[in-house]
Amino acid sequence: MSDPYAKGMLRVHPYAKKKDVVGELVAILEGKLENRGLQLIKPISRALAEDEIHEIIVTDETDAGPGKQVNRIAYLAFFEVKGGGVIVAGDPVFLKGKLLGHIAGFDETHMPNHINIVIKSEERQSGVSIGAEIGQQLLIKSPD
């Protein structure tokens, strides 16, 4: 069976309604790279199960998206999923109630350990530089 995203069969995502995904920061990261070479997968969505831990990476590359390569990154944090669900490219991501950016896509370099969830933002800041703390709530919202 083939992937409908890779074959270009889906022009828009099929998620008419979905719940928000809530998580809690478990590790705060520091550091920036100019040439990371993350290869975002073509599928626009990932299912996250409760208690999984995944990484949040920030890019300021305006053309970042599914199927693209991302080089300019900042490491933000790892978070534990407290309420599972489905996340989709374009979903807004909030920390402490503040918009961090929108999901650009997903990199599977470290699978099956964790997914790199890449967020597109105007500011490429690390978790340390934004003052992130262990236990803070991360919220991936379903667009209204």
Secondary structure per residue as TSV (DSSP state, phi and psi in degrees):
chain	resnum	aa	ss	phi	psi
A	1	M	-	360.0	141.7
A	2	S	-	-104.6	160.5
A	3	D	-	-81.2	121.8
A	4	P	T	-64.5	-25.8
A	5	Y	T	-71.4	-45.8
A	6	A	T	-63.6	-32.3
A	7	K	T	-83.9	-3.4
A	8	G	T	72.5	23.2
A	9	M	-	-77.3	-25.5
A	10	L	-	-108.2	116.7
A	11	R	S	-89.2	-28.4
A	12	V	S	-131.0	157.6
A	13	H	-	-75.2	149.3
A	14	P	-	-88.3	9.6
A	15	Y	-	-85.9	92.8
A	16	A	S	-70.0	-39.6
A	17	K	-	-148.0	143.3
A	18	K	-	-158.6	158.5
A	19	K	-	-87.2	158.6
A	20	D	-	-67.2	151.2
A	21	V	E	-108.6	128.6
A	22	V	E	-113.0	139.3
A	23	G	E	-142.5	174.4
A	24	E	E	-132.3	131.8
A	25	L	E	-65.4	131.9
A	26	V	E	-119.4	-12.3
A	27	A	E	-154.9	133.5
A	28	I	E	-103.0	134.8
A	29	L	-	-112.5	156.8
A	30	E	-	-135.9	145.1
A	31	G	-	127.2	150.7
A	32	K	E	-133.2	147.9
A	33	L	E	-131.5	147.4
A	34	E	S	-98.5	-17.1
A	35	N	-	-140.0	52.1
A	36	R	-	-68.0	-37.4
A	37	G	-	72.3	34.8
A	38	L	E	-70.2	131.4
A	39	Q	E	-104.4	104.6
A	40	L	-	-71.3	135.2
A	41	I	-	-71.2	157.9
A	42	K	S	-71.3	-36.7
A	43	P	-	-57.8	139.0
A	44	I	S	-90.2	-2.8
A	45	S	E	-137.3	159.2
A	46	R	E	-142.8	142.8
A	47	A	E	-92.7	131.2
A	48	L	E	-115.3	126.2
A	49	A	-	-92.7	150.8
A	50	E	T	-55.1	139.5
A	51	D	T	79.2	-4.4
A	52	E	-	-70.4	155.8
A	53	I	E	-120.3	130.3
A	54	H	E	-134.7	162.7
A	55	E	E	-102.8	142.2
A	56	I	E	-109.9	126.1
A	57	I	E	-124.2	140.8
A	58	V	E	-110.8	137.7
A	59	T	E	-129.1	153.1
A	60	D	-	-109.3	12.6
A	61	E	-	-73.5	117.7
A	62	T	T	-68.5	-24.6
A	63	D	T	-96.1	8.7
A	64	A	-	-61.8	133.7
A	65	G	-	-175.2	175.5
A	66	P	T	-52.0	133.6
A	67	G	T	84.2	-4.6
A	68	K	-	-98.2	163.1
A	69	Q	E	-96.9	140.2
A	70	V	E	-120.3	129.2
A	71	N	-	-113.1	-46.3
A	72	R	S	-83.0	106.4
A	73	I	E	-134.4	160.1
A	74	A	E	-130.7	140.6
A	75	Y	E	-85.1	127.0
A	76	L	E	-101.2	-65.4
A	77	A	E	-171.4	167.1
A	78	F	E	-105.1	144.2
A	79	F	E	-133.9	151.1
A	80	E	E	-99.4	129.0
A	81	V	E	-72.7	122.3
A	82	K	E	-100.2	-21.4
A	83	G	E	-144.2	106.7
A	84	G	-	-66.4	167.5
A	85	G	E	169.2	-163.0
A	86	V	E	-114.9	132.1
A	87	I	E	-115.1	147.8
A	88	V	E	-133.3	143.8
A	89	A	T	-51.1	132.3
A	90	G	T	101.8	-18.1
A	91	D	-	-62.2	136.9
A	92	P	E	-76.3	145.4
A	93	V	E	-121.5	130.0
A	94	F	E	-121.1	144.3
A	95	L	E	-131.5	127.7
A	96	K	T	55.8	32.7
A	97	G	T	79.2	-0.9
A	98	K	E	-102.7	134.0
A	99	L	E	-66.2	121.8
A	100	L	E	-86.2	-37.2
A	101	G	E	158.7	-161.7
A	102	H	E	-124.7	145.5
A	103	I	E	-61.2	125.6
A	104	A	E	-90.2	-37.4
A	105	G	E	164.9	-164.3
A	106	F	E	-134.4	139.0
A	107	D	E	-117.9	133.6
A	108	E	-	-106.9	23.5
A	109	T	T	-50.7	-41.4
A	110	H	T	-101.2	11.4
A	111	M	T	-68.3	143.2
A	112	P	T	-91.0	8.4
A	113	N	T	-65.6	-52.2
A	114	H	-	-162.2	162.2
A	115	I	-	-96.7	141.6
A	116	N	E	-88.3	115.6
A	117	I	E	-98.0	113.7
A	118	V	E	-96.1	126.8
A	119	I	E	-108.3	132.5
A	120	K	E	-92.2	126.9
A	121	S	-	-142.7	157.1
A	122	E	S	-69.6	-31.2
A	123	E	S	-114.5	126.0
A	124	R	-	-93.7	90.8
A	125	Q	-	-120.3	146.8
A	126	S	-	-80.9	169.6
A	127	G	T	-61.3	-40.4
A	128	V	T	-63.6	-43.9
A	129	S	T	-68.2	-23.7
A	130	I	T	-95.7	0.4
A	131	G	T	77.5	27.2
A	132	A	-	-63.3	148.2
A	133	E	-	-132.2	150.2
A	134	I	T	-56.5	136.2
A	135	G	T	91.8	-11.5
A	136	Q	-	-66.9	148.2
A	137	Q	E	-82.6	132.0
A	138	L	E	-107.2	132.5
A	139	L	E	-126.2	123.2
A	140	I	E	-107.5	108.2
A	141	K	-	-88.4	153.2
A	142	S	-	-84.8	124.7
A	143	P	-	-57.7	141.8
A	144	D	-	-76.4	360.0
